[in-house]
Amino acid sequence: MAKIRTVALNIRILPAKKAALIALAEKRRTDVTKLILPEIDRLLNADAGDFIAPPDVATDDELDDIDLLNPLISFMPLPGDKRHTIDYAATRMMKLGTVMKLILRGWITKNAPMPREELAALAVTSNQLAALGRNLNQLVKLAHAGHWPDSNELVDMLTETMQMTTQASAEIDAVVRTNLMSWENEDA
């Protein structure tokens, strides 16, 4: 006989009620699931004629027959999380579908967002590397050409390098600021 697969039930509950429910389950020497399931059955039996019967649950054997090569998966955030997801997408100027893919990928790979200290260190390092890279590239190009700039040309080159470094710094700061704002809320 095939085993029927159960699914998790996600609900939002106040921490005090959750603690009271866990305490009651411990008092009755059972777990929370066994405590709640009879109440769910009672509610369903009381209003049996008022709702549509749920579809049959697939057994493990039936699940093995499902076409696993079908790449179409559809999911949406819970109603309480939808606002945070929309805000995250708007802050980062991304489509909601792209954000949902990132959330799914992060959940599967168990990667948390970067801490603020690491983002700050990343910003400083990126700015320094951008400035050094541009200066070195210009000096290498001049060395390969076989001539060195005179003082006016060197001043112009350093001014241009400073402007490019400032621009790169502003762009990286914007990325870091956006990332910090998008993870500002603990629920996001």
C-alpha positions in Angstrom: 0.0 0.0 0.0 1.3 3.4 -0.9 2.0 5.9 1.8 0.0 9.1 1.7 2.2 12.2 1.8 1.3 15.0 4.3 2.0 18.7 3.7 3.0 21.5 6.1 0.4 24.1 7.1 1.8 27.6 7.4 0.0 29.9 9.7 0.8 33.2 11.3 0.4 33.3 15.0 1.3 35.7 17.8 4.4 34.6 19.7 2.4 34.5 23.0 -0.2 32.2 21.5 2.5 30.0 20.0 4.2 29.7 23.4 0.8 28.9 25.1 0.1 26.2 22.4 3.5 24.6 22.9 3.0 24.7 26.7 -0.4 23.1 26.4 1.0 20.4 24.1 3.8 19.7 26.7 1.2 19.6 29.5 -0.8 17.0 27.6 2.4 15.1 26.7 1.9 15.3 23.0 3.1 17.5 20.1 1.4 20.5 18.7 0.4 18.7 15.5 -1.5 16.0 17.3 -3.1 18.7 19.5 -4.4 20.7 16.5 -5.4 17.9 14.0 -8.5 16.9 16.0 -9.7 20.5 16.0 -9.2 20.7 12.3 -11.2 17.5 11.8 -13.9 18.8 14.1 -14.2 22.1 12.1 -14.3 20.3 8.8 -17.0 17.8 9.9 -19.1 20.7 11.4 -19.3 22.5 8.0 -19.0 19.5 5.7 -21.7 20.6 3.3 -20.4 24.2 3.0 -17.1 23.6 1.2 -15.8 21.9 -1.9 -14.2 18.6 -1.1 -10.4 18.7 -1.3 -8.7 16.9 -4.2 -7.3 13.5 -3.5 -3.7 13.6 -2.2 -1.2 12.0 -4.5 0.6 8.9 -3.1 4.3 8.5 -3.4 3.9 6.1 -6.3 1.8 8.6 -8.2 4.3 11.4 -7.4 7.0 9.3 -9.0 5.0 9.2 -12.3 4.8 13.0 -12.5 6.8 14.6 -15.3 9.7 16.0 -13.4 11.2 17.6 -16.6 8.5 20.2 -16.7 10.3 23.4 -15.7 7.2 25.4 -14.9 6.9 26.1 -11.2 4.6 28.8 -9.9 4.6 30.3 -6.4 3.8 33.6 -4.8 4.6 35.2 -1.5 2.3 34.8 1.5 -0.2 37.8 1.8 1.8 39.2 4.7 5.1 39.0 2.8 3.8 40.4 -0.5 4.2 44.0 0.4 7.8 43.4 1.5 8.6 41.6 -1.8 7.0 44.4 -3.9 9.0 47.0 -1.9 12.2 45.0 -2.4 11.6 44.8 -6.1 10.8 48.5 -6.4 13.9 49.5 -4.4 16.2 47.4 -6.6 14.3 48.3 -9.8 13.6 44.6 -10.6 10.5 42.7 -11.8 8.6 40.9 -9.1 9.2 37.6 -11.0 12.9 38.1 -10.9 12.8 38.8 -7.1 10.8 35.6 -6.6 13.4 33.6 -8.5 16.1 35.2 -6.3 14.1 34.3 -3.2 13.6 30.7 -4.4 17.3 30.4 -5.3 18.3 31.8 -1.9 16.0 29.5 -0.1 17.2 26.4 -1.9 20.9 27.3 -1.5 20.4 28.6 2.1 22.3 31.8 1.4 21.5 34.7 3.6 21.9 38.3 2.6 25.3 39.9 3.2 25.6 41.6 6.6 26.0 45.4 6.6 29.6 45.3 7.7 30.5 43.1 4.8 28.7 45.4 2.4 30.5 48.4 3.8 33.9 46.6 3.4 32.9 45.6 -0.2 32.1 49.2 -1.0 35.5 50.5 0.3 37.5 47.7 -1.5 35.6 48.2 -4.8 36.4 51.9 -4.7 40.0 51.4 -4.0 40.4 48.7 -6.7 38.6 50.8 -9.3 41.0 53.7 -8.7 44.1 51.6 -8.7 43.1 49.7 -11.8 42.5 52.8 -13.9 45.7 54.4 -12.8 47.7 51.3 -13.6 46.1 50.8 -17.0 46.9 54.3 -18.1 50.5 54.1 -16.9 51.0 50.7 -18.7 49.6 52.1 -21.9 52.0 55.0 -21.8 55.0 52.7 -21.0 54.1 50.5 -24.0 53.9 53.5 -26.2 57.4 54.4 -25.2 56.8 58.0 -24.0 55.9 59.6 -20.7 53.5 62.5 -20.4 54.7 66.0 -19.7 53.5 67.8 -16.5 50.4 69.3 -18.2 49.4 66.0 -19.7 50.0 64.2 -16.4 47.8 66.7 -14.6 45.0 66.2 -17.2 45.4 62.4 -16.9 45.2 62.6 -13.1 42.1 64.8 -13.2 40.4 62.4 -15.6 41.4 59.5 -13.3 39.9 61.3 -10.3 36.7 62.0 -12.2 36.4 58.3 -13.2 37.2 57.1 -9.7 34.5 59.5 -8.3 32.0 58.2 -10.8 32.8 54.6 -10.0 32.6 55.3 -6.3 29.1 56.9 -6.7 27.9 54.0 -8.7 29.1 51.4 -6.2 27.8 53.5 -3.3 24.3 53.5 -5.0 24.4 49.7 -5.3 25.5 49.2 -1.7 22.9 51.8 -0.5 20.1 50.0 -2.5 21.2 46.6 -1.1 21.2 48.0 2.5 17.8 49.6 2.0 16.3 46.4 0.6 17.4 44.4 3.6 16.6 47.1 6.1 13.4 45.4 7.2 13.9 42.1 9.1 10.8 40.6 7.4 12.1 41.4 3.8 
